[in-house]
Amino acid sequence: MVLETERLILRPWEEKDAESLYKYAKDPKVGPIAGWPVHTSVENSLEIIKNVLSADETYAVCLKEDNVAIGSIGLIPPAQSHTAVADDEIEVGYWIGVPFWGRGLIPEAVKALQKHAFLDLGCSAMWCGYYDGNEKSKRCQEKCGFVYHHTEENKPCELMGDVRTEHFTFLTKQDWLDNQNKKLVFYVHGKGGSASESEHYKPFFRDYDVYGFDYKAENPWEAKEEFGDKVKELKKTYSEMILIAGSIGAYFSMNAGISEYFERAYFISPIVNLEKLILDMISWAGVSERELEEKKIIPIDFGDDLSWDYLQYVRNNKVNWNVPTEILYGSTDNLQSIDTINEFVNDNGAGLTVMEGGEHWFHTKEQMRFLDRWMQELCDETI
């Protein structure tokens, strides 16, 4: 059987996949944390294709653009499961090559197998596990609707010859069905804004719930935890989430490490380079970095106090954003220059629309009409 998703082909492994399998499975960051040793040669990978990956319901994960195997995913029957499961339940296992981490490809593949297992095979529930410390796999399972079930300690990992702690998550068919049609727009306001602004976007997303996030964080390290907790909580209920964020709310969102939970994002006047903004504010205030380092806090009359700790945090915590993103920017924005926005657009493959004469805060009738046309056009293209 061959399964297809928006970006992937899931197909049976073939002997000709040995070279690509070896290319990714030889990396020590892939196999050992999942419980299997690195592949030692193309010949070793070929034997594994013949003896392991040829099993029923085991699929090579391939990009549609070239159909080359970059990972693997499969359904594990009850008799071979890593934990005790009922006869009508199934377990899923997966991995993907390091160059493809952070792109949401494995969650996309897992969701395809969930649909296959529940609708085609008639399974009543699906299990998934991850070894202690495998945070990437844990986040993937959360994104796919699995909920924590139990932990097994002192568990032999036969292929690696060691003993580990393994955590198991669980998803029933009924919970999967309940979540299939539940979609959410997650709105994050900028400084001085409010969660009630989310009401403006409801007419554009009639098939979605629209949630305005009333966050309390005032800096990115507080926001990272607060945003992460809220998004993970919501993901248990919604199968698809879209992010709309403005100004500093966009930066807080990107810094929170939640990109894998969103299908796409719409940013309005986003702060995409907070370090650059802080350095500009230092210049506008007529002070130096050295002075800020010495004093730690310098009050200013055109914004929040300058903070050395804040600047150091931003420098030491670069954002990593992997969500398809569209940006609306005003040409007279006084907080982020068009060069800064273009740099982000080029680095992240984002779309950009510029309103001539638009400000950082879109609020006049003309600006709001422009914003509404922009949003409607994008919704017409993608929803």
N, C-alpha and C positions, 0 to 999 in steps of 0.2 A: 504493500500500500504506500502511496505517496500523499503527503499532506502539504498544503500550502498556506502560508500566511501573507501578510502584506509585504514582508521583505524576505521571507524564507521559503525554501523547499526542504521538507523533511522526507527523506527517501531511504530505502535500504542501503546498507553499506555494500560496496563493491571492492573487489581485490585491487582495482586500479586506484583506489583511494589511499593506498598504503603510504605513498610519499607525503600527501597532505596531512594524513593522520600523524605520521612521525614528526612532521614540521612543528605541530602544535603540542603533541603529547610528550615530546622530549623535554619540554620546559618544566623545571622542578616546581614552578609555582602552580601548576595545573593538577597533576595527578596525586601527589602525596597528601595534600589537604583533603582530597576527595576519597582517599583510601586505596589508591593503586600506585604502583611505582612508575617512574618515568620510562618511556620507551627508549630502547637502546640502539635501535637501527630500523631501517625501512623493513628489513626482514622480520624483525620482532613485531612491528606494527601489522605486517601482513598476516602473521600467525594469529594475532589478536582479532583481526577482522574475521578470519576463518573460524576461530574457536570461541570467540566471545561476542563480537558485535554482529555476528550472523544470526543471533537469537531472534525469535519472533518479537515484534513490536519494539525493535531497536532501530533507531534512525540516525543517519548522518544529517547534521545540521548544515545547510548550505545556503549561501546568499543566492537570491534569484538571478543576480546579474551574471554569475559564472558557474553555478551549480557545483562549486568546489567545497569539499567537506572541511569545516572549520571547527566542528565540535560534535558532540553526540548527546542523544537523549533517548530514553527508553522506558517502557513500562515493565516493572518487575512483578512477576506473579507471586501469589501468596507463599508458595513453597520455597521461594528463593528470597523473600523479603528480609530486610534487616531487622524487622520487629514482627511481633505477632499480629497478623491481620486476618480478617474473616475471608471466607472463600469468594465472596462477591466484591471484595475490595482489591485495590491495586496500589503499588508504590511507583513513584517516578524518580528517576535519577538523571543527571545531566552534567555536562561540562562544556566549556567553550574556550578556544585559544585566547591567550592573553591580549593580542592586538584588538580583539573584539569585545573586551570587557567595557562595561559602562555605557553600552549602546542600547540596552534593553532587549537584546536579541534572545537571550535564554528565557526571560519571562514571556516573550512572544511565543516561543516554542512550547513552553510549559502550558500556556493557555490553549494552544492547539491540541495538545495531548489530553488536557482535561476534557475538552469537548468530545474528542474521539472516545475517551474511556467512558464517559457518562452517557453519551448518546448512541455510540456505535457498539460498544462492548457491554453496556448495561451495568457498569460497576456502580456500587452504592456509595463508595467513598474512595478517596485517594489519600495516600500517605506520602510524606517526604521527610528526609532526614539530613542532618548536617553535623559534622564533627565539631567539637568545642573549638572555637577560634575562627571558624569559617564564616565570617560576618557577611561576606558577599552572598553566599548561598542562603543565609538566614534572611537577608533583605529581599532576595528574589522570591522566597517563599511567602513572605509577608505581602509582597506586591501582587502575588498570584492568589491571594485569598486564604492561604493556609493559616491555621491558628495553632499555637503551641499545645501539645498534648502531654508529652512526658519526656523524661530523660533516663537514659540507661548508662550507668557508670561501669568502669572496669570491663569494657567490652573488647574482646579480641578483634583486631583488624588483621585478618589472616594474610592478605596480600602484602602488607607492610611489616608484619611480624612484630606488632606492638599492641598496646592496650590503650583504649581511648574512652572518652565520654561522648555519647551521641545523643543529640536532641531530635525529637520527632514532632512533626506538625501534621495537621489533619484537615481534610475538607470533605464534607458530605456532598452528595449530589444535590440534595435539596438546598443547601446553602449556596452551592454554585449556581443553581437555577435562579434562586432569589436575587443573586447579584448580577445576573447577566445583563439586565436592562437598566441597571441603576448607574447613572452618570452624574458627575458633579463638576461644576465650575467653582474653583477655589480662588477667592478674591483676596488680595493682600494690598492694603492701602499704603500710601506713603506717609511721611511725617506730617502730623496735623490733620490727617484724614480720619476716616472712621469706617467701620465694617458696614455701616448702612449704605455706603456708596455702591455696594454690590447690587442693590436693587436696580440700578440703572442698566445692568447687563441682562436682566431676566428676559426681556423681549427678544434678545438675540439667541437665547439658548432655551427654547421652549420645552425641549425634551430632557433638560438637565435640571437638577437641583442646583441652586446658586447659593454658595455659603460665603458670607463675609467673615473673615478671620479677625477677631477682636484681640489681637496679640498684645502682650504687656511688655515685651522686651524692648529695651532702649539701646541695645548694642548688639553686635553680631554674635558674640559668644553666648549671650542669653537667648537670642533668637534661634541659634542652631538647635538647641535642645527643645525649646518650645515649639518651633515649627516642625521638627522631626517627630515629636510625640503626637502632634495633632494630625499630621498627614498619615502616619501609620495607623492611627485610630480610624480615620475616615476610609482608608483603603480596605478595611475589613468589610465595609458596607458597599463600596462603589467599585464597579469593574473598570470604569474609565474616569480619569480626572484631567481637567484642563486648568491651567494656571493663568490668571490675569493679575498682574502686579504693576504697581507704579512707583517711581522714584526709589527711595531707599528700601521699599518693600520688595522690589525686584532684587536688589543686592542681598537682602536678608534671605530671600528664598534661594538664590543661587548658592550662598554660603552655607546653607543648612544641610547640604548633601542629600537632597530629596528629588533630584532630577529623574531618577528611575521610576518614580511614581506617577509621572505626568506624561500624557500622550503628546501634548504640545503646550506652548505658552505664548501669551500676548503681553508684551511689555509696553507701558506708556511712560515716556520720559524716564527711562530707567537709569539708575546709577549703576553703571557697569564697571567702573574703575574707581573704587572708593579711595584708594591710595592717592590717585591723581587729584581727586577733589580735596582731600585733606591738605595735600601739598599746596594746592591753589589757595586754600583758605589761610594757610600759614603765610603765604606771600601777600595776600590781601590785607592781612592783619599787620604786616610790616615787622614780623618777627622771623627768627631763624629756627631751623631744626635743633641746633645746639641749645638755643635758649629754651625751647620746648622740652628738650631732654632734661635740662637742669631743673626747670620749674615743675615739670610733669603736667600741670594744668595751667592754661592761660585763658582767662575769660575774654570773649570778643562780643561786639555789639551787633553782629549780623548773623548769628547762628549759635549753635551749641558751643560750649567751651572746647578749646583745642586740648586734646589729651594725648600724651606720649604713649601711654599704654594702648590706646585705641589704634594709633598709627602703627605701632609694632605688631598688634594682632593682625591688622589688615595685610601688612607686609608678609607676615609669616604664614598666612592662611589664604593661599590663592584659590579662587573659585574654579570649579571644574563643572561646566554646564554642557549637558548632552541632550537637550530637549529641542525639537524643532520649534523655532521661535520667530515671531514677527514683532517688529518694533515700530512704534509711532513716536516721532521725535519732532519737536518744534524748533525751527531754525534760529530762534532767539533764546533758546535754552541757556541760562546763565550758570548752570551747574556742571554740565558735561558738554564738551565741544563736539562738533560733528566729526572731527578727527578721532576722538576717543570712541565715539559710537561706531564709526566705520572700522576701526581696529577690531572691536568686538564682533561686528558683523562678519568681517573677513575670517577671523579666527574660529568662529562658531557656525558659519554657514547660515546665519540668520537673515530674514528678510527685513527691509527697512523702507518705511514711508516717511517722508519729511513734509511737514506743513510749513510753507513759507509764512513767516510772521508768527508762528505758533510759539507759545511760551513753555516753560518747564511745567507749569500748572495749567492744564487744559481746563478752562472754566468759562470763557465767554461763549455767547451763543454761536458765534462763527466757529470757534474751536471745538465746541461740543458737536456741532453738525459735522465737522470734518471727522472727528473721532467716530461718530456713529456710522458714517459712510464707510470708513475704514473697517470697522468691526463687521458691518453687514456684508461687505464684499468678501472678507476672509471667511465668515461663516458660510456664505453661499458656496465657496470653493471647497470647504472641508467638512461640512456637516450635512 
